[in-house]
């Protein structure tokens, strides 16, 4: 069964304290891995797509990396406005190429 | 540029009542999706559509029906609501499902069934 596990469930950081979020997956055929940001009361907002092991993408204070079994979302010198839930999803190749979502990591950055 | 718009934003139903959730997208996307999001669980696919006039079942389709009469609209219906359908419902759309196709989400509908 395709499975996506995110850790930690929740993370509290001080402003400027860098850290990483983890997304591990076991799927039958990975087509791509997506990171989304979700603010309270809003829908997921697309951040990155990664397709192959070794690939990295960056956007402001965020950098996403991918290995054959997991992805990391590195947050460098976070600010309070980075507080959100970060969702990981894998696109699997099972006829219809669906997305399998993890349960997310709730990040709180304190000033 | 509105993207994906969902109506209503909030709704409270009594058990057994029916309702329809509307999703509209202005990006000319072929694919549209309905998900539900529950505490401690990832987003789960209810139904999806690969084009106007077509629909298919996702992971958790029981108790829901959908229709896509126009390319830009995707409707989710609950014929007889149950408390287990209390959830946050998200609509999404994408150009396709191949590499590079991103799903864009609406803001969600928060539904409570009493």
Interface residues (C-beta under 8 A of the other chain):
Chain A: X4 X31 X32 X34 X36 X41 X42 X43 X44 X45 X46 X49 X51 X87 X89 X91 X96 X97 X98 X99 X100 X101 X102 X103 X104
Chain B: X4 X40 X41 X42 X43 X44 X45 X48 X50 X56 X58 X59 X90 X92 X97 X98 X99 X100 X102 X103 X104 X105 X106 X107 X108
